[in-house]
Amino acid sequence: MEKPCQISAGIVTYKNSIDMLKNVIDSFLRTQLNVKLYVIDNSADAAIKNLCQRYPVEYIEMPQNVGFGAGHNVILKQKKLLGKYHLVLNPDIYFDENVLETLFEYMEAHPNIGNIMPKILYPNGETQYLCKLLPKPINLIGRIFIPFKCVKKRLDYDFEMHFTDYNHTMQVPYLSGCFMFLRREAIEKVGVFDEGIFMYGEDTDLNRRIAKHYQTVFYPQVSVTHNYEKGSYKQLRLLMIHIKSAIYYFNKWGWFFDKERAEINKQTKQQ
C-alpha cells in the first residue's frame, strides 16, 4: 500500500535559470519524508521540461503564462494532489536537507498554524526582511515613487518589521510567497490564491485569509537561501504588474480605511 504524501510542493516557472531550478529540485527531494513535487511551467520551456524528466517530479506545461497564483492553483485546487502539507516554493530557493523535516515536525506539534516560513537568507548569508505587517497603500505603491532613500528606509523599518530581531518565533500577518509551508486543511478552509492577482500581492491576500482561522508563523530555527532580485523595481512591465496587483488588493481589502488591518498591525507590534 502506497504511503500517504506528507509534503507536496509546487514550483511555478517562467523562463527560469536551469541551474537555479536544479538546485531547488535537489533541495526538496533531499529528504526521508514522503514527498511529491510538481513543476508548473508557464513558459513551456523545453529546457525546463528536459530537466524535470531527469527527476521524479510531475511536469505540467501551461498553454500560456497564467501568473504565479493561478499556476500554483493548478495543484492547490485538486485535493487528491496535496500532501498533508503543501509547500509553495519559488524556483530561486535552495536549502539543506533538515529543513523540511524540522518544519514538518513543528507543524505536527502545532495544529493551530496554517502557514509557516523559515528565516530567508541572501546567498551571502544576510537576512532578507520578508516578515511584514499588512500593507498600506504607501508600502506597496507610494514607496515606488518616493525619491528619498531615507524616507523609504523609515517606511521599510516599520513595514518589514525591522523592530524585531528576526531571531525568534513570532506571529506575522504577511509572510513572503517565496516559501509558504501550508497546512492542507487551511487551504481547504480558506481557499486558494486569488487569481485576480497575476503576480505580487497574492501571498498577502492568502496569508490574510489564513490568519482569520490559523496562526501564520515565522520560524527562524531553520533557514533557506533565496536569490531575491526584486524584479518589479528593475523592469517596467513587472512594475506595472506590481502596481495593478496592489490596486486590486486595496480595492478588495480597503485603501485608507481598513480597521482590521490597523488592529492586526497594532497587535503584531505589541507582541
N, C-alpha and C positions, 0 to 999 in steps of 0.2 A: 504494500500500500504506500502510495506516494505521501511523503511528509508535507504538511501544510506550509505554505510560504510564510516565513517570518517577516521578511522585509522585501517589498517590491520597490522598484525605483524607475523613474522616468527621466531621460535626458532629452531635451528638445534642442536640435541642432539647426544651424543655418550657416553653411559655408565655413564651418569652424576648422581650426587647425587640427590636422590629423594627429600630430604629436600630443597636443593637449587632450584630445578625445581619448587617445590610447591611455594616457595617464589616469583619467578619471574612471575608465572602464576597469583598468587593472586595480585601482584603489577599491572600487566597490566589490569586485569579485574576490578580493583577497580576504576571505572570512570563512569561518566554520559554520556560520549561520546558513539557514536555507533561504536563498535569495533568488530574485528574478529581476532582470534588467531589461528595460525597453528603451530603444533609441528611436525617437520620433523625428524624422528628418524633414524639415520644412524647405530644404533646398534641393532635394532629390539628387544629392551629390554622389556620383559613382565611387569616389574615393572613400567616402564615409560608409557607403554600403559594403564595399570590399573589406574595409576594416572590421565591420561588425560580423561579417561572415567567418572571421577567424576566431570569434568568441562565442560562448554560449549565451548570446543575447538575442532578443527579438527586434529586428529592424522593421520599422514602419515608415514607408515612404508616403509623404503627403503630396497631393496633386498641386498644391500651391502653399505659399507662406501664410499660414493662418495665425501666426503670432505665438507668443510664449504661453499664455494661459490656455488658449484653445488647443495648442499642441499637447500640453500636459493633460488636458481634459479627455483626450482620446483614451487614456488609461484610467483616469480618475472616475469617469462615468461608468466604467464596467467593473462592478463589484467582484466578479469572478477573477479578474486580473490582479487584484490587490492582495498584498500580504496583510498580516496583522497590523503592520506599519508600512507607510509608503513614503519614500524619500523623493522629494522634488529636488533635482540635482542639476547644477549648471555644468556645462561642458568644460569650463575652465577651472575646475576644482581638483585637488588631489589630497590624499590623506593616508595616514598609517593604518595598519590592519586592526588596531584595537578600538578604533573609533566607533564602528558600527556596534560591536559587542557592548561597549560601555553605554552608549545611548539606548540600546535595546534594553539592557538590564535596568537602567534608570527609569525608563518609561514603564516597564513592567512593575516596578516598585511604586510608581506614582500615577495611578489611573486617572487622576484629575488633570493631567497635562495633555493638551491636544496637539501642541506643536513645540518642538524643542530645537534650539540652534546652538551648536558649539561655538567656541571662540574662532573667529575668522582672521587669518593672518595674510599679509602680503608675502610674496616669495622671499623677501629679505627678513622676514620674521616679525615685522612691525604689526601691531594690531589694527585691524580695519574696524572703524566705528560704525557698525551696522545694527546696533541696538538703537531704536528710535522711538520718540514719542509719536502720537498721532499727529500728522502734519497739518499745518495751517497753510493757506494759500501762499504766504511769503516763503515757506520752506520748499514748496515744490515748483512754484512759478516765479515768485518775486526775486529769489536769490539769483536766478539766471541773469537778470538784467541789472543787478546791483554791481557797480564798477569798483566798489571799495572792498578790498580783501579783509580789512579789519571788521567791517560790518558782517560780511559773510562768516567770518570766524566766530563772531559773537552769536550769530544765529545758529550755527552748527554746534557750538558748545552745548546749547540747551537741547536742540532737536536730536542730536546724536548721542545724548546722554554722557557727555564727557565728564559730567559732575560725579559719575561713578568711577570706580577703579577698573572696571571690566575684568575683575578677577574673582567675583563671587556670583553664585547662582542668584538670579533675580527674575521677577515677573516683568516682561517687556511687552508693550502693546503692539509694537511693529517690529517684526523680525524679518531680516532680508530673505528674499525669494531664492537666493543662490544655493541655500541648503535648508530645506524645510522637512524636518523629520516628523511626519504627521501620523496621528492615530487614525486608523481607518474609520473607527466609529465616529470620530469628529467630522470627517468628510461626509459620511452618510447622514449626519445630523444637520450640518450647515450648508452642504452643497459644495460645488466645485468652483474653479476660478470663474469670475465674471468675464464673459467673452466680449463684453462691450469695451473692454480694455485690451488693446492689441499687445502692448508691452509697456512696462513701467507702471507700478501702482496696483497691479493685480494682487501682489503679495500683501500690500497694505490692506486692501479690501478683504481678502480671505482671512488674514490674521484678526481683523476686527470682528468678523463674524464668528470665528472660532472662540475668541475671548469672551463672547457672551455666555458660553457654556463651559469652557475649559480654561486652564491656565496656558499661557504662551510664555515659554521659559528660555532664558539664556543660561547655558550650562558650560562654563569655561574650563571644566576639568579635562576636556579633550579639545583639540583644535584641528582645523582643516586649513589648507592653503588655497587662496583664491587669486587668480590673475585678473584683478579688477581694473578695468580700463576706463570706466565712466564714458562710454561711447557717445551718450547723448550730448556731452559737452564738447565733442570734437567733430561731429557730423551734423550738418543742418537737417538732414532727413530724420535722424534719430532725435534731434532736439525737438522737431515739430511733433513727432510721435509722443515724446515725453510731455509736452505742453497739452496736447489733445487728451492724453490719458488723465492728466491732472484735472483738467476741466470736467471730464466725465466723473471722476471720483468726487469732486466737490459738489457737482450737481446732484450726486446720489446721496452724500452724507451731510452736506451743508458747507457753506463757504465761511462766513464770518460768525454766524450764529449756530454753533454746534455745542449744545450744552453737555452732551455725552462726552465729546472729545475733551472739553475743559475739565470735567470731573475725572476722567481716566488719567489724563496727564498730571493732574494735581495729585492723585493717589500714587501714581508711579514715582513722582519726585519725593513724596513723603516717606515711601518705604525705605 
